[in-house]
Every structure is written in structure tokens, then in C-alpha cells.
């Protein structure tokens, strides 16, 4: 069963591309026609591409890895923040911090700085600062929170990126390409799909269009996470059963050991008797 359907996408305006003069010829395979100087995206291809991307994202989530969502354009910010938070995935909706992937250790230092400020506030160090220092630290914390708060739990490089508008987020795409991190993206008719691993041809300007695509992929991620949870419970239960089985097996094994010892004793007793008989026979 498809995660989206033609009518759903049509209603959300996913099919509206950019003006014909703004098109990127590399997007030709995904364009259905031109109407009133605007390119119309082939929604049958969008349905197939959403399914393909959703299946891959589900597997990534199921394996316990992180997917970083990136969308700094006004129409997408809130939707991305809501949907990514629901599936507990990191996201960037303010300015993309240059070198976030290629210079990840520096970004981690900034995140640690944020948690050390929080620690200061808790252990009372903050109270010993002057009014001016307090203000500086508070401002620094707010600035870090704005740009890095949503990736605070990202302890290692993400396993994939999901991008809305690859032209606007070209730096993120370039960094991911350099590191070999797969890129999933909503790609409009004015963009270049060649550097994108999983292209979802779609209108990346309309709020409804962004929402319907994100809803489909995030539902797949949620399924992956749920399956991972169930697998963990099953393996824990299986391990528990194994622990319970072990003493039983041991108990069953013990009588057999005693029997063997008994047999051995009988054999040795017979041998002793025969030996004694032979010796008394010799004396006679």
C-alpha cells in the first residue's frame, strides 16, 4: 500500500513546479507537462518516490540511527520542527551552521558549552557571577539554543539528511555528499537532483505540500522505531527464557551423571571381586 496517493498530493498542490524559464533540465524526467508557463510535476512518480524514500528511512530508524531534518525556509520551519520532534529526530530550522557535518567535533564542543552553562545554573556557580557576566552567559546560552538546541542529542554524525529545498540548503547537501551521507530531499523543478540520493519531486514552497510529504516519511520513521522497540522487547524476553531454561537443563543433566558414576562403581566392584577370586584360587 502506498504511503500517499495521487488525489492527496493533488489536493496539497504538490504538482505545481516553477516557471518554465526557471527550470533545471535535469528535472525533465519528473515533469509531466507545462501549463500557463508553469511546469507540472508528474505525481505518479512522486507517489513512487515517496514510497521508496519512506522504506529506506524506516530501515534507518529501525536500526537505531539518526536522520537529520533540514529546512530553514519560512514555510517549512514549523512543520519540520513538529514532525521531527514527534519521531525524536534532530533538525535544523535556523541558519545552517557551516561545517556542521564536516567539522562535527567543533559543533559538539558548542553543544557541550550549552550543557556546561546549564550545569552552572544548577550547581549555584551562576549566582557568584556579576550582573554583567550573567547577562553575557544568558545571551550566549540563548544564541546556542536557537542554532543548536534541536541537535543537542546528536552525539555522532547522522546516518541520513532529509532536506526541504536543496537550492536553499546547498551547503548541507555539499557537506553530506563529501562525507557520503545519503540525502533524501523534496526537489522542485528549478533544482538539480543529481547530488540527491532519494529524490522526491515536489513543490517545496507550499506549506500543504511540505506537510503531506513530511507526514508520509515521518509515519514510516515512526513505524521503524516501533518495530525496533518490539524487537528489543522480544529479544529481552527470549534472553530471560534462556536464563530460566539453563538451571532446568542443569538439573536434568545431574541424574545422568550419578547413573554413570553408579555404573562405574559396579564395574570396578566386579573387577575387584574377580581379582580376589583369582588370588584365592592361586593360594589353593
HUTA-V587667 format. One record per residue. RES is the residue in one letter. PSI is psi in whole degrees, 0 to 359 (none if undefined). Layout:
[[RES:PSI] [RES:PSI]]
This chain:
[[X:136] [X:150] [X:338] [X:171] [X:165] [X:312] [X:320] [X:315] [X:321] [X:316] [X:326] [X:356] [X:26] [X:336] [X:345] [X:116] [X:202] [X:178] [X:148] [X:321] [X:344] [X:6] [X:159] [X:119] [X:336] [X:344] [X:0] [X:318] [X:340] [X:1] [X:129] [X:314] [X:180] [X:134] [X:126] [X:41] [X:6] [X:138] [X:138] [X:127] [X:142] [X:104] [X:336] [X:322] [X:324] [X:316] [X:312] [X:319] [X:326] [X:316] [X:317] [X:313] [X:317] [X:319] [X:318] [X:318] [X:323] [X:317] [X:320] [X:314] [X:321] [X:328] [X:2] [X:15] [X:165] [X:146] [X:124] [X:122] [X:135] [X:121] [X:104] [X:2] [X:147] [X:313] [X:334] [X:337] [X:299] [X:321] [X:312] [X:316] [X:314] [X:309] [X:317] [X:321] [X:321] [X:327] [X:15] [X:42] [X:148] [X:156] [X:156] [X:116] [X:354] [X:207] [X:140] [X:119] [X:111] [X:133] [X:14] [X:324] [X:314] [X:337] [X:49] [X:321] [X:324] [X:320] [X:319] [X:324] [X:318] [X:322] [X:320] [X:324] [X:319] [X:316] [X:332] [X:328] [X:319] [X:321] [X:318] [X:319] [X:325] [X:317] [X:3] [X:355] [X:325] [X:323] [X:337] [X:352] [X:157] [X:167] [X:320] [X:316] [X:320] [X:316] [X:316] [X:314] [X:318] [X:318] [X:318] [X:317] [X:317] [X:320] [X:315] [X:319] [X:318] [X:315] [X:329] [X:355] [X:321] [X:351] [X:17] [X:329] [X:1] [X:94] [X:343] [X:170] [X:142] [X:159] [X:347] [X:159] [X:138] [X:120] [X:139] [X:117] [X:89] [X:341] [X:316] [X:324] [X:35] [X:330] [X:318] [X:318] [X:315] [X:316] [X:318] [X:317] [X:319] [X:325] [X:359] [X:26] [X:125] [X:140] [X:125] [X:135] [X:150] [X:119] [X:122] [X:173] [X:346] [X:3] [X:164] [X:117] [X:358] [X:329] [X:6] [X:128] [X:320] [X:100] [X:127] [X:99] [X:117] [X:158] [X:115] [X:16] [X:330] [X:133] [X:316] [X:320] [X:314] [X:318] [X:316] [X:324] [X:315] [X:324] [X:315] [X:313] [X:323] [X:330] [X:322] [X:318] [X:317] [X:320] [X:316] [X:316] [X:321] [X:317] [X:322] [X:318] [X:314] [X:316] [X:320] [X:316] [X:315] [X:315] [X:326] [X:319] [X:319] [X:319] [X:321] [X:318] [X:320] [X:319] [X:322] [X:324] [X:323] [X:308] [X:325] [X:313] [X:320] [X:316] [X:320] [X:325] [X:331] [X:311] [X:322] [X:322] [X:318] [X:319] [X:316] [X:317] [X:321] [X:314] [X:315] [X:318] [X:316] [X:314] [X:314] [X:325] [X:317] [X:315] [X:316] [X:315] [X:315] [X:319] [X:314] [X:319] [X:316] [X:320] [X:315] [X:327] [X:320] [X:322] [X:322] [X:none]]
